[in-house]
């Protein structure tokens, strides 16, 4: 799938992440004569255990990982002076090859809130169904059963997750649902499906589902280790891409070698992700004719002229719990215990089962606060509740979704100057509470506090009295969150699909304002946030983009 001697293609994708793989794969399958090139800074993932075995996902987050690009934010006083790291995938298939593999879908109202013609939920649901094979329950009207992306319960269900559901339903007094990803069910406990092929036990990522399965097509090219430096323009028409060898993927390559250009006769698609995109967009300004650069109305990425964009990022606090010695967990595999890993691999190779085909996350709740909980949160949260959730019963409370402002440096280099904005607003902190069982990962409650971590034997009696938290306890919990909150990546929205007057970058057909032959297709086009793990939205954007491009090129119904 790689012939770097070629110099011209019909369509070039700048970036080979999840969405790019969907679009390129769909177009190639529809018209195999199309000459398509994907340029990806990272490496191939084809059949590599680190990518197809879901249990290995935590290893990709190590500081030495080459499958992530790590972007370091600015210290924030709201995080007690900490600087967070926001990362994005860097491999063929992008984050779909390294993420948790957790299957969630945004509620229908999230897409309706985008208020973009053609992107309403009624138009997107058929594409959601088209892309998946939902091997969880049959006959569900909003799920698909013949698509390339496989969804299943995974290769091993942990009993401890069943206990989580049972305790949650009893104590938290929320009902059970076998499907909270039907686009409307909310505020219930449920199993958590995964992007895993239920037959083979392999991760179901965009690269394998859309691109690697077309290895027989010589016109679908993937060039790895290639870092895009800019889009090339003639007048206001995008005509190609300039790139160089990526120093991480190609450490032995001659980095002083001159830049390489490859031409696109029909279309250039920027698909570099929400965090990576601004670094391309700033450099694009150098490629635009001088008369365009002085006029925001003609600038190909006019919304980026301010050198400041907002992205939405999800944050998280991971809290350890104790489990009985006999309870099965992921820990032996993640600790690299040889005998446990060997046995699990043998079973997975035989029948696709075992913890190799698991992420250890088998249960969840999509939570909406009830009236008592809203009262406890107080007035700080009420405006956010009224604006986003009160009249949207399908929408759980994404209290961990934050705005992040990105500024490019004056030279347009890849180093991004950004502040996460995590917990800046008072309404960010009030929904957060704490539960945990390990003293070293506990808030530092005052001496004598009823909330302090103590020794116990066995599970807590569900009928035991609730802990009464004092004002001092609440201060300790808030400090804990500001000390410990991290990002779960999920960046989107830097090149929003909005009107130009609202600083939009692309229109409803993903065309960049002010130029021709240039589209953006990735999570950066989302005009508003979505309450989901964003892989599902990246796939959906890819399916919609493929349909739009096929229509533009007149190559039939994709």
C-alpha positions in Angstrom: 0.0 0.0 0.0 3.0 2.3 -0.3 4.8 3.5 -3.5 6.4 6.9 -2.5 7.8 7.4 -6.0 4.3 8.6 -7.2 3.9 12.3 -7.3 0.2 12.9 -8.1 -3.1 11.5 -6.8 -6.8 12.4 -7.1 -7.3 12.8 -3.4 -4.8 13.3 -0.6 -5.5 13.0 3.1 -3.3 15.0 5.4 -3.4 12.7 8.4 -4.3 9.0 8.7 -6.4 8.9 11.8 -9.8 7.4 12.4 -11.9 9.7 10.2 -9.4 9.7 7.3 -9.4 5.9 7.2 -13.2 5.8 7.0 -13.4 8.4 4.2 -10.5 7.0 2.2 -11.7 3.4 2.6 -15.3 4.2 1.6 -14.2 6.1 -1.5 -11.7 3.5 -2.5 -14.3 0.7 -2.2 -16.8 2.8 -4.2 -14.4 3.6 -7.0 -11.2 1.6 -7.1 -9.8 3.7 -9.9 -9.6 6.7 -7.6 -5.9 7.4 -6.7 -6.0 8.1 -3.0 -3.0 8.9 -0.7 -3.0 9.0 3.1 0.0 10.7 4.7 0.5 9.7 8.3 3.2 10.8 10.7 2.9 7.6 12.7 3.6 4.0 11.8 1.5 1.1 10.4 -0.7 -0.8 12.8 -1.5 -3.8 10.6 -1.9 -6.9 12.7 0.4 -5.6 15.5 -0.5 -7.1 18.8 -0.1 -3.8 20.6 -3.0 -2.5 18.5 -5.3 -5.4 17.9 -5.2 -6.7 21.5 -7.4 -4.3 23.4 -5.9 -5.1 26.9 -2.7 -3.3 25.8 -4.3 0.1 25.6 -2.7 1.5 28.9 0.8 0.8 27.5 0.2 3.4 24.8 0.0 6.2 27.4 3.5 5.7 28.7 5.7 8.8 28.4 8.0 6.9 26.0 5.1 6.0 23.7 5.5 6.7 20.0 1.8 6.1 19.3 0.8 9.3 21.0 1.8 12.9 20.3 1.9 14.6 23.7 1.0 18.3 23.9 2.0 20.1 27.1 -0.3 22.7 28.4 0.3 25.7 30.5 0.2 25.6 34.3 -3.2 26.5 35.7 -3.9 28.1 39.1 -7.2 26.2 39.0 -5.3 23.0 39.0 -3.0 24.1 41.8 -0.2 25.0 39.4 -0.2 21.8 37.4 0.3 21.7 33.6 -1.8 19.0 31.9 -0.8 16.9 28.9 -3.3 16.5 26.0 -2.3 13.7 23.6 -3.6 12.5 20.3 -3.0 9.3 18.4 -0.2 9.0 15.9 -0.5 5.9 13.8 -2.5 4.6 10.9 -6.0 4.5 12.4 -5.1 7.2 14.9 -6.7 7.0 18.3 -9.0 4.1 17.2 -5.9 1.8 17.4 -4.9 2.8 21.0 -8.0 4.0 22.8 -9.9 2.2 25.6 -12.2 0.7 23.0 -15.2 1.8 25.0 -18.4 1.8 22.9 -20.6 4.9 23.5 -22.7 7.1 21.3 -23.8 10.6 21.9 -27.5 11.3 22.4 -29.5 12.4 19.4 -30.0 15.8 20.8 -26.3 16.5 20.8 -26.2 16.3 17.0 -29.5 18.3 16.7 -27.8 21.0 18.8 -25.2 21.4 16.2 -27.9 23.1 14.1 -26.2 22.3 10.8 -28.3 21.4 7.8 -27.8 17.8 6.8 -26.2 16.9 10.2 -29.4 16.5 12.2 -29.7 13.2 14.1 -32.5 12.0 11.7 -29.9 12.2 8.8 -27.0 10.7 10.9 -28.8 7.7 12.4 -28.7 5.8 9.1 -25.0 6.3 9.0 -24.5 5.2 12.6 -26.3 2.0 11.6 -24.4 1.6 8.4 -21.0 1.7 10.1 -21.5 -0.9 12.8 -22.2 -4.6 13.4 -23.8 -4.5 16.8 -23.2 -8.0 18.2 -24.7 -7.3 21.6 -28.5 -7.5 21.2 -30.4 -8.2 18.0 -33.1 -6.2 16.4 -32.4 -2.8 18.0 -33.8 -0.1 15.7 -31.0 2.5 16.1 -28.2 -0.1 15.8 -26.7 -1.6 12.7 -25.9 -5.2 12.0 -23.9 -5.3 8.7 -21.3 -2.6 9.1 -17.5 -2.9 9.1 -17.0 -1.9 12.7 -17.7 -4.7 15.2 -19.2 -4.1 18.6 -19.5 -6.8 21.2 -19.3 -7.4 25.0 -15.7 -8.4 24.5 -13.9 -11.6 25.4 -14.4 -11.7 29.2 -16.9 -10.1 31.5 -15.6 -9.2 35.0 -17.9 -10.2 37.9 -16.8 -7.1 39.7 -18.6 -5.0 37.1 -21.9 -6.9 37.7 -21.4 -6.0 41.4 -21.0 -2.3 40.4 -24.3 -2.4 38.7 -26.1 -4.2 41.5 -24.7 -1.9 44.2 -25.4 1.2 42.0 -29.0 0.2 41.4 -29.6 -0.5 45.1 -27.8 2.5 46.6 -28.0 5.1 43.9 -31.6 4.1 43.1 -31.2 4.2 39.3 -32.8 1.5 37.1 -31.0 -0.9 34.8 -31.0 -0.9 31.0 -29.3 -3.3 28.6 -28.7 -0.5 26.2 -27.8 3.1 27.0 -26.4 3.7 23.5 -29.8 3.8 21.7 -29.4 7.6 21.5 -32.1 8.3 24.1 -31.8 6.2 27.2 -30.2 8.0 30.1 -29.7 7.9 33.9 -29.5 4.1 34.1 -26.9 1.5 34.9 -25.9 -0.7 32.0 -23.3 -3.1 30.6 -20.6 -1.4 28.6 -19.9 -2.8 25.1 -16.6 -2.5 23.3 -15.2 -2.0 19.9 -14.1 -5.7 19.7 -14.9 -8.3 17.1 -16.8 -10.9 19.1 -15.6 -13.7 16.9 -11.8 -13.0 16.6 -11.4 -10.9 19.8 -9.5 -8.3 17.9 -9.9 -4.5 18.4 -12.2 -3.0 15.8 -10.3 0.0 14.7 -10.7 2.2 11.6 -7.5 1.2 9.9 -8.3 -2.5 9.9 -12.0 -2.0 9.2 -11.7 0.4 6.3 -8.2 0.5 4.8 -6.1 -2.6 5.5 -8.9 -4.8 4.2 -8.3 -3.2 0.8 -4.6 -4.2 0.4 -5.4 -5.5 -3.1 -6.2 -2.0 -4.3 -2.9 -0.4 -5.6 -4.6 2.9 -5.9 -5.2 3.3 -2.2 -1.8 4.3 -0.8 -0.7 4.8 2.8 2.6 6.5 3.4 3.8 6.4 7.0 6.4 8.4 8.8 5.4 11.5 6.7 4.7 14.7 8.6 2.6 17.2 6.7 4.0 20.7 6.8 1.5 22.6 4.7 -1.2 22.5 2.1 -0.1 23.9 -1.3 -2.3 26.4 -3.1 -2.4 27.9 -6.6 -4.4 31.0 -6.3 -7.2 29.9 -4.0 -7.2 26.3 -5.1 -5.6 23.5 -3.0 -3.4 21.5 -5.3 -1.2 19.4 -3.1 0.6 18.7 0.2 4.1 19.4 1.3 5.6 16.9 3.8 8.8 15.7 5.4 10.0 12.6 7.2 8.7 12.4 10.7 11.6 12.4 13.2 9.9 10.0 15.6 8.8 7.4 13.1 11.9 7.8 10.9 14.7 8.6 13.3 17.4 7.3 10.8 16.1 9.4 7.9 17.9 12.4 6.7 16.0 15.3 8.4 17.9 17.9 6.5 16.5 16.6 3.2 14.4 19.1 1.3 10.6 19.0 1.7 8.6 16.8 -0.7 5.5 17.8 -2.6 2.8 15.6 -3.9 -0.1 16.9 -6.0 -3.8 16.4 -5.7 -5.9 16.8 -8.9 -9.3 16.6 -7.3 -9.2 17.3 -3.5 -7.1 17.8 -0.4 -8.7 16.6 2.9 -7.1 17.7 6.1 -7.7 15.0 8.7 -5.1 15.7 11.3 -7.3 15.8 14.4 -8.5 18.7 16.6 -5.2 19.3 18.3 -2.9 18.8 15.4 -5.0 20.8 12.9 -4.1 24.3 14.0 -0.4 23.6 13.5 -1.2 22.8 9.8 -3.6 25.7 9.4 -1.1 28.3 10.6 1.5 27.1 8.2 -1.1 27.1 5.4 -1.0 30.8 5.4 2.4 30.8 3.9 1.1 28.9 0.9 -1.7 31.3 0.1 -1.1 34.1 -2.4 -0.2 37.4 -0.8 -3.4 39.1 -1.7 -5.4 36.4 0.1 -3.3 36.6 3.3 -4.2 40.2 3.8 -7.9 39.6 3.6 -9.7 37.3 6.1 -12.6 36.9 3.6 -10.2 35.2 1.2 -8.0 33.4 3.7 -8.3 29.7 3.4 -8.5 29.2 7.2 -9.8 32.6 8.1 -11.0 31.6 11.5 -7.4 30.7 12.5 -6.1 34.2 11.7 -6.8 35.2 15.3 -4.4 32.4 16.3 -6.8 31.3 19.0 -9.2 28.5 18.9 -11.3 26.7 21.4 -11.5 22.9 21.6 -13.5 20.7 23.9 -11.7 18.1 25.9 -13.0 15.6 28.5 -11.3 15.2 31.8 -11.3 12.4 34.4 -10.1 11.3 37.8 -9.1 7.7 38.1 -9.6 6.3 41.6 -8.3 2.9 42.8 -10.5 0.4 44.7 -9.6 -2.7 46.6 -10.8 -6.1 45.5 -10.8 -9.5 47.2 -7.9 -11.8 46.4 -10.1 -14.2 44.5 -11.6 -11.5 42.2 -10.5 -11.6 38.6 -9.1 -8.3 37.4 -6.9 -6.9 34.6 -4.0 -6.4 37.0 -2.0 -9.6 36.3 -1.9 -8.7 32.6 -1.1 -5.1 33.2 1.7 -6.0 35.6 3.1 -8.3 32.9 2.8 -11.5 35.0 4.1 -14.2 32.6 1.9 -17.1 33.4 -1.4 -15.1 33.4 -0.5 -13.4 30.1 0.6 -16.7 28.5 -2.7 -18.5 29.5 -4.8 -15.5 28.3 -3.0 -15.3 25.0 -3.4 -19.0 24.4 -7.2 -18.8 24.9 -7.5 -15.6 22.8 -5.5 -17.3 20.0 -7.8 -20.3 20.1 -11.2 -18.7 20.3 -10.9 -14.9 20.6 -11.9 -14.9 24.3 -10.1 -14.1 27.6 -9.0 -10.8 29.1 -6.8 -10.1 26.0 -10.1 -9.1 24.4 -11.1 -6.8 27.2 -10.5 -3.3 28.6 -11.7 -4.2 32.1 -14.6 -1.8 31.8 -17.8 -3.8 31.6 -20.3 -1.5 33.3 -21.3 2.2 33.3 -23.9 4.7 34.2 -25.0 7.7 32.1 -25.9 9.9 35.1 -28.4 12.8 35.4 -28.8 14.4 38.8 -32.2 14.1 40.4 -33.8 17.0 42.2 -32.1 16.4 45.5 -28.7 16.2 43.8 -29.4 19.4 41.9 -30.3 21.1 45.2 -27.0 19.9 46.7 -25.0 21.3 43.8 -26.6 24.7 44.4 -26.9 27.7 42.3 -23.5 27.5 40.6 -24.6 24.6 38.4 -28.1 25.8 37.7 -27.3 27.9 34.6 -25.5 25.0 32.9 -28.3 22.6 33.8 -30.9 24.9 32.3 -29.0 25.6 29.1 -27.8 22.1 28.2 -29.7 19.4 30.1 -33.1 20.4 31.6 -35.0 20.1 28.4 -33.0 17.2 27.0 -33.9 14.1 28.8 -31.6 12.0 26.6 -28.6 13.9 27.8 -26.5 12.8 30.8 -24.5 15.4 32.6 -21.1 15.7 31.0 -19.7 17.6 34.0 -16.2 16.6 32.9 -16.2 18.5 29.6 -14.0 21.6 29.4 -13.1 24.3 27.0 -9.5 24.5 26.0 -8.0 27.6 24.3 -5.2 26.9 21.8 -2.9 29.6 20.6 -0.2 29.1 17.9 3.2 30.5 18.4 4.2 33.5 16.3 6.1 31.2 13.9 3.3 28.7 13.4 5.4 25.9 14.7 4.0 22.6 16.1 4.4 23.7 19.8 1.0 24.7 20.9 0.4 27.3 23.5 -2.8 26.2 25.3 -4.5 26.3 28.6 -7.0 23.5 29.4 -9.5 25.6 31.3 -10.2 22.5 33.5 -12.3 23.5 36.6 -12.1 27.2 35.8 -15.8 27.8 36.2 -17.5 27.2 39.5 -20.1 25.0 37.8 -17.2 22.6 36.8 -16.4 21.5 40.3 -19.8 21.3 42.0 -21.0 18.0 40.4 -17.8 16.2 41.4 -17.7 14.0 44.4 -15.4 11.3 45.6 -15.4 7.7 46.5 -12.4 5.5 47.0 -10.8 2.9 49.2 -7.0 3.4 49.1 -5.5 5.9 51.6 -2.7 7.0 49.3 -5.2 8.0 46.6 -7.7 9.7 49.0 -8.4 13.3 49.7 -6.5 14.6 52.7 -9.5 15.0 55.0 -9.1 16.7 58.4 -8.1 14.7 61.4 -11.2 13.1 62.9 -13.3 13.4 59.7 -15.9 10.7 59.2 -14.9 10.7 55.5 -11.3 9.7 56.2 -10.0 6.5 54.8 -9.9 3.7 57.4 -9.3 -0.1 57.5 -12.3 -2.4 57.0 -12.9 -6.0 56.3 -15.2 -6.9 53.4 -17.7 -4.7 51.6 -19.6 -1.9 53.3 -23.1 -2.7 54.3 -25.5 -0.9 51.9 -27.8 -0.1 54.8 -25.0 1.6 56.7 -25.6 5.3 57.4 -24.3 7.8 54.8 -21.2 9.7 55.5 -21.9 13.3 56.6 -19.5 15.6 54.9 -18.5 18.8 56.6 -17.5 22.0 54.9 -13.9 21.1 55.6 -14.4 17.8 53.9 -15.8 19.5 50.8 -12.7 21.7 50.7 -10.5 18.6 50.8 -12.5 16.9 48.0 -12.2 20.0 45.8 -8.4 20.2 46.4 -8.1 16.5 45.5 -9.8 17.0 42.2 -7.7 20.1 41.4 -4.6 18.1 42.3 -5.6 14.9 40.3 -7.8 15.7 37.4 -6.4 14.6 34.0 -7.5 14.6 30.4 -9.2 11.7 28.6 -8.2 13.4 25.2 -11.5 13.6 23.2 -10.5 16.9 21.7 -12.8 18.5 19.1 -14.1 21.7 17.6 -10.9 23.7 16.5 -12.2 24.1 12.9 -15.9 24.2 13.6 -18.6 23.7 11.1 -20.3 27.0 11.7 -21.1 30.2 9.8 -18.1 32.4 9.1 -19.6 35.2 11.2 -19.3 32.8 14.2 -15.7 32.0 13.4 -16.5 28.9 11.6 -13.9 27.3 9.3 -15.9 24.9 7.2 -19.4 24.8 5.8 -21.9 22.0 6.0 -20.2 20.2 3.1 -16.8 20.5 5.0 -15.4 23.0 2.5 -12.9 25.4 4.0 -14.2 29.0 3.5 -12.5 31.1 0.9 -10.8 28.4 -1.1 -11.6 25.4 -3.3 -10.6 21.8 -3.3 -9.9 21.8 0.5 -12.0 20.0 3.1 -11.6 19.2 6.7 -12.9 15.8 7.9 -12.2 14.9 11.5 -13.4 15.8 15.0 -12.2 19.4 14.6 -15.3 20.2 12.6 -17.7 19.5 15.5 -19.4 22.9 16.3 -20.5 21.8 19.8 -19.5 19.1 22.2 -20.8 15.6 22.3 -21.5 13.5 25.4 -19.6 10.4 24.3 -16.3 8.7 23.9 -15.5 10.4 20.6 -14.4 7.5 18.5 -18.1 6.9 17.6 -18.4 10.5 16.4 -15.1 10.3 14.5 -16.5 7.3 12.6 -19.8 9.1 12.0 -18.1 12.2 10.6 -16.1 9.9 8.3 -19.2 8.2 6.9 -20.8 11.6 6.3 -17.7 13.0 4.8 -17.4 10.0 2.4 -20.9 10.5 1.3 -20.4 14.3 0.7 -17.2 13.8 -1.3 -18.7 11.0 -3.4 -21.6 13.3 -4.3 -19.1 16.1 -5.1 -17.1 13.8 -7.4 -20.2 12.3 -9.0 -19.1 8.7 -8.3 -22.5 7.4 -7.2 -24.1 6.4 -4.0 -21.5 5.4 -1.5 
